[in-house]
Amino acid sequence: MKQLLFVFSSALAMLAAPALADTTDVKTQSTVYVNKRGDHCADDPNCLNRYHYAIKPVARAKPGQLIRYQTRDALDSDLNVNSEAKDVLSIDLNLVHPITGPVHIEGARRGDLLAVTLIDIEPDEYGYTTIVPGFGFLRDLYPDPFIANWKVNRMEAVSDEIPGVRIPMNAFMGTVGTLPGKPEVKAWLERETKLGAAGGIALPPQATGAMPAAVCGPNGTHKAECLRTIPPRENGGNMDVKQMVVGTTLLLPCYVDGCGLFIGDVHYAQGDGEVAGTAIEIGGEVTVRTEIRKGMGSIIKSGPHFEGGSQIKALEPDRFYATVGYPIKDAGVDLPYTTYLDSKKLKPLSNLSEDLTAAARASLVEMIGWLVKTKGYTRQQAYVITSVACDIRIGNLVDLPNYAVSTICPLEIFDH
């Protein structure tokens, strides 16, 4: 009887005790949240679309803490799943690359190296790939606008505009970097100004649409110095390197105390080259962890480094079809990449020497032709497929004069 009473009283005690939380409520890591606010970058105090050392941090984080960035799509657009080609023409390219940040990393100083490990990307449910007139690797061959609207999840992306194709998720940060310091802003502006004066493509500071407005806008304190986000530079930025997937660690130089880490322009998937000018562009939530490597910033000379492991193997196709290109063109044709050189020698030639750009172009055009002839896609659809899924790879840099470049298309994207 005593034993029975003991069991009964023990059961009552258990019922009276508060319920224990399950593992959902057990926290082991500290997270700093940098959330977007408002509909567009102009509405958001946590958003920038220019680079300058005078831009103030919007948050602070300690090395080792998780930082979760809410990001916007690359064009700061109002595009949606029902958007049409005509909507591409209304995009304001002054607003390109709304970026979340910058975040001050405590203890980091100019001259240090910031190691940024990508932990996770949670994609939005909609993405797009556009052909913008005047932009892209084959801009001279594709003068008309086009858009593919993608429905995405953590497994795959599909589009009514590109029927019969499923693109697996291999997401990465298209734009990620640190703020430049005063010497870098001066040096980079000087070299880009010289390139523009020589006839090359260089994007000078543009105050219209620039954020943060107090620093870079029409009445901004440094409007003539704020760098555009389209070209990547030594501080990272718009690198669009598809191998920087979850699990890899990006190494960035610190040019200002705290580094000023910014992230945006998430790509759901991309082919090496991003040839149409866009990948599958999405907004999303990006989680990273940082580490400071003291005094090691000097190892970065011309561009960031990154490191990783076996995750890069998942980017390789199971089955593929490939085309090879050489620097061969029609005599009398000017390639858009060499016109600024104003060379009378190049135009009449049908064979160029040691020209990787021309070889990549030849290989890409050949792949587009194959997709049109064998898969039944239009030229615009095929161009989009190469931009989001096909990889341009260098074959050789020694076989003079014809360097070889391949375009590799994964065949599993066509599996139903």
DAVEN-V148781 format. One record per backbone hydrogen bond with DSSP energy under -1.0 kcal/mol. CO is the residue of the C=O (numbers start at 1). NH is the residue of the N-H. Records with the same first field share a line. If there is no record, write none. Layout:
CO->NH / NH
This chain:
1->5
2->6
3->7
4->8
5->9
6->10
7->11
8->12
9->13
10->14
11->15
12->16
13->17
22->25
23->26
30->66
32->68
34->70
40->43
41->44
44->47
46->101
48->99
51->227
52->55
59->104
61->106
62->65
66->32
67->288
68->34
69->286
73->76
74->97
80->83
84->87
85->88
88->91
92->95
93->96
99->48
100->263
102->58
103->261
104->61
105->108
108->258
109->112
111->297
112->254
113->293
114->252
115->291
116->250
117->289
118->247
120->287
122->285
125->152
127->150
128->281
129->148
131->146
132->135
136->139
138->141 / 142
146->131
148->129
150->127
151->158
155->169
156->153
157->167
158->151
162->165
167->157
172->267
174->240
175->264
176->237
177->262
181->185
182->186
183->187
184->188
185->189
186->190
187->191
188->192
189->193
190->194
191->195
192->196
193->197
194->198
195->200
196->199
207->210
211->49
212->215 / 216
213->217
214->221
215->222
217->220
222->225 / 226
227->51
233->236
235->178
236->233
237->176 / 239
241->244
243->245
245->248
248->118
249->307
250->116
251->305
252->114
254->111
256->259
258->105 / 260
259->179
261->103
262->177
263->100
264->175
265->174
266->282
267->172
268->170
269->280
271->274
272->392
274->277
275->137
279->281
280->268
281->128
283->124
284->71
285->122
286->69
287->119 / 120
288->67
289->117
290->64
291->115
293->113 / 296
296->299
297->300
305->251
307->249
309->312
310->313
312->315
313->316
319->411
321->409
323->407
325->405
326->328
327->352
330->333
335->338
338->341
339->342
346->349
347->332
350->329
355->359
356->360
357->361
358->362
359->363
360->364
361->365
362->366
363->367
364->368
365->369
366->370
367->371
368->372
369->373
370->374
371->375 / 377
378->382
379->383
380->384
381->385
382->386
383->387
384->388
385->389
387->271
391->408
393->406
398->400
401->354 / 403
404->395 / 396
405->325
406->393
407->323
408->391
409->321
411->414
412->415
413->166
